[in-house]
């Protein structure tokens, strides 16, 4: 996960969080997220989700339900 903080946010502020699929690769999904306060960008993030076999921790293909 990579976080790029742009501005501070305070407790109880109303924020809008959006997330979109940036790419689907053989064993991972990459998401791009944004946190907004009105028209102000608060945070940009990039998250990589990797699918692993729980027994041996080796990569698994992304399940069809996520493609």
N, C-alpha and C positions, 0 to 999 in steps of 0.2 A: 504494500500500500504506500502510495506517495501522496503526501498532503502538502498543499500550497496555500498557506493562510494569507489572506489578503487584507482583512480588516477584523477587528474584534467584534464579538457578539456578547450580549449580556443576558443573564438569567431572565426568563419570562418574555424575551423578545420573540415575536412571531417570525419564523424563518421558513423558507420554502426549500425543500431538498428534492433534487431531481437526479435520476440515475438512468443511464442508457448503456446499452451494449455497444462497446467500441469494436470488439472483434471476438470471433470464436475460432480457436485454433484446435489442433489435434487433441490436446489434453488440458487446455485452459480457456477460460473466458476472461476478457478484459472489460471492466466497467469504467465509465467516466461519470463522476458525480460533481454536482455544483450545489452550493448552499448560498441562497440569496436572501437579502433583507430588502424587500421592495426591489429597487433597481440596482442596489449595491451588491457586488459579488463579495461574499465573505470567505468562501473556501472553494478551491478546486481540488479534486482528488482523482486518483487512478488506482484501481484495485485489480489485482490479478488473482483469479480463483483457479486453483489447480486441483484436478481430481486425482486422488491417490487410492491405491488398494490399501485397506486398513491393515491387512496382514503383513505385507512386506514394504509398504510405503513407496511402491513404484507407481509411476504415472499410469492413469487409465484414460481411455478416450472419453471425450465429453459425451454424456448420455444424449440420446436423440431428443428427449423431452426439452433440453436446453438449446437445441440448434434452431 
